[in-house]
Amino acid sequence: MKLLTHNLLTSHVRGVGPRGFPLRLQATEVRINPVEFNPDFVARMIPKVEWAALREAANTLQLGEVPTEPVEGYERDEAFLRKMHHVLLEVDVLEGTLQCPESGRLFPISRGIPNMLLNDDETES
Amino acid sequence: MEPGDAGLGTKGAPRFFCTAGRGLEPFLMREVRERLAATQVEYMSGKVFFITCSNLSMIKNLKSAERVFLLIKKQFPLTASSPSKGKILHEMRRLISDDPGSWLNAISLWKSLLENDAQKEKLSQSISNPLKRKVDENEIVISKKLKVEVQKNEEIQQAFPQVKQVEESALEQGDSNAGRENLQEKELEDEVEEAADAPSPAFTFRVSCRCSGTVAKVFTAQIFIHLNDVYSVLGIPLFRVPLASRTYIQMAGLRSTIAWAMASLAEIKAGALVLDPMCGLGTILLEAAKEWPNVYYVGTDVSDSQLLGAQGNVKAANLQDRIELLKVSVVDLPLPSECVDSIISDIPFGKKFKLGKDITSILQEMERVLRVGGTIVLLLSEDHRRCLQDCGESSVPQIPPGNHPADPEGKENTIPSETESSLGEASKQECLDKMPPFGSLVSVECYKVSLGKTDAFICKYKKSQAARCYLPEPHCVQSSLLAS
């Protein structure tokens, strides 16, 4: 699971609503994969990023400082884009857990795939 | 259709034709124009004919075609006026032996195509008539001459019925060998005199069926012949393996041509987030990621075995940078509202998915996570589509179709029905669907396609405004449970 994916995920346990984001990340196995740097692609992802969640996840994984917000003109700032490229796309959590901040429910990550299936009593519908 | 149409277009550019799965012809026509800058694109009785100067590696990229051939000759069908055996055989001889120039032209074009192609493939040398099923025991090879043996289906001689286009309607991988039982074969021998400037003497042709192993390696080329009520077509297949069989897909799920066609409707733009919430083995995402690489793809499924297969596929295709997988249920997506740009999905057919509640829950959740202006493309069974129509509370104005270049010659309507794709004036047909009870989804277009044994519908929706309710509250769900 890449951090860009983690940045999208929210807990959907019943009753949790928007307080289910962001999921608390805990990793036991992480792999760094080199990914071809595509500045155009990264620049387009930047506006979708929830920065506080990304900073929290990056800190948990000890990836170094992530800026609070993209600086103006980030599209042309290659150093910035490369840093974001690394954090969002090159870090792969293979084993670990995602925890709903509201309910405490744990979702396991196994072989890089998070399992976010809920039991019947946990779902909204 | 020009009589005795030779295999040369204007300016000497070679003519080709492709077979396509039924229903995919409009996608293929669009694709050859866009990908190969093809001209004189026409659809006729199961085949798309076109002219292009593109080389083999470009042609190999066609995603909605089954097989592609270099055209040797296309002409009027053999006449059925007096179906005497002798007369028909005579006409077939003429088809092969008249105008040896077109054969030689085709061969030299074919050779130069192969020479330009970096990876020369050795083609099997047996010629297979698509109508023929049994191996003929009395074939004789004569080298240093162009000799063609044509096997003829006796049914055609007797009644000249509409010949089923078995190779594309069967949608099989591999050679066009879909079976028709009880075929009678007739063997013709014909000899074509070499022209003065003959190609290399080692070039021989033979008609046989399912030639493989050492026998198959004796020859250099394969000839494809199709005779029906509409035309007589002769061609050389460009590739041994159908294009629909992708080198980058390890474990096939949904047919790759259909998966690509669906992705082509989803308006995927660079920087988009594309979701397949019932991804199975990931075929749709693989096809989409190969074509539109600067996009973030997420595939989800509830089945461990499917996800494992998808993971293997993603790794084998080297797309793990772009495709992420999650174990998640489509009716309960752990995603915030309005975060996805496109959703493409093959809704499973069959008894596992009950009609009514399930399909509406699925569509409601998809609608929730889709951003306004986003696109949903679904592959639906007949039942699901009918269910969505029945669930509709009121009809909604359709988004008018964009301008598609009308095909000047291919006005054939092979599938009669208002909801099926027509190939005449418009290359797509909008549904007269009622709107499903998902406040903002508007039906855009719908194509009926063949999956081999069954038919299905590729349906496209767009989200026009914020949905009435994001969470499936009781009153929303109840009002949608109208299907019996």
Interface residues (C-beta under 8 A of the other chain):
Chain A: M1 K2 L4 T5 L8 L9 T10 S11 H12 P18 G20 F21 N33 V35 E36 N38 D40 F41 A43 R44 M45 K48 L89 R111 G112 I113 P114 N115 M116 L117 L118 T123 E124 S125
Chain B: A270 G271 L273 N294 Y296 V298 V302 L307 Q311 Q320 D321 E324 L325 L326 K327 V328 S329 V331 D332 L333 P334 L335 P336 C339 S361 L471 P472 V477
